[in-house]
Amino acid sequence: MKKVKKLLALSAAAAMLMSMTGCSGSSENSDNTGNAGISTVSEGKLIWATNAEFEPYEYREGDNVVGIDADISAYIAEQLGLEAQCEDMAFDSIIAAVQSGKADMGIAGMTIDEDRLENVDFSTPYTDAGQVIIVKEDSPIKAPADLAGKTIAVQSGTTGDTYASENVDGAKVDRYSKGAEAVMAVLQNKADAVIIDNRPANAYVEKNPGLIILDEPLTVEQYAIAVKKGNTALLSEINRILAEMEENGKMDEIMAKYLGGNEDLTETAE
């Protein structure tokens, strides 16, 4: 669990750093300026990059991307006097999109970690989450220690991918572009287990009889919003709005809309 403690320390450190106003630098994305005096990629818009395969945080209903992160993005854009525009892409392309100026921010159930901190800045965390294990009901895997030497399905580039690769002895890690594909690998006996975030895990298990989530969670993490390094103007506004959302109840309202009011990690990681 050394990796877990390191992730928690990084989250706290990042939150402290992002709250400081003495940092130098500004966005170089463009000269387009929103009502809040921030620079954005496209005039009048706040472009947010995501991977819409992560229910309840982001998923598709017809042609629309909906979910917790979609509602948070829409609210932030509204407060900035901008129009929210979603760019749906592979999860491991999101950081690059923010870095290169193709998107103003990345929000996709994304955990703060060492590698990402080298490439982007993060907002203060907006929710807690954790990695859990999905297996078939009759699986011999009953606890995290039983993963050793097994085939583990993960979504490429996620914290689950990192955990399986770095913390499970002798594991064969099979990477998929979508969480649903990783779950399907277990259903089709191509993998022994899935490591994935707890809330999407609950959604997958509910829709696929015969699957269960092990009682013991692997990690406790925090999700945050990624912005281009040095874009302190946008980051400051995002942090301000996230704080307001906590104070005025908007964040609780969004969470309850998609989670039924159940936000507690120990209750959702069943």
CORHU-V567637 format. One line per field, one symbol per residue. ss: DSSP state (H for helix, E for strand, C for the rest). Layout:
BEGIN
ss = ???
END
This chain:
BEGIN
ss = CHHHHHHHHHHHHHHHHHHCCCCCCCCCCCCEECCCCCEECCCCEEEEEECCCECCCEEEECCEEECHHHHHHHHHHHHCCCEEEEEECCHHHHHHHHHHCCCCEECCCCECCHHHHCCEEECCCCEEECEEEEEECCCCCCCHHHHCCCEEEEECCCHHHHHHHHHCCCCEEEEECCHHHHHHHHHCCCCCEEEEEHHHHHHHHHHCCCEEECCCCCCCEEECCEEECCCHHHHHHHHHHHHHHHHHCHHHHHHHHHHCCCCCHHHHCC
END
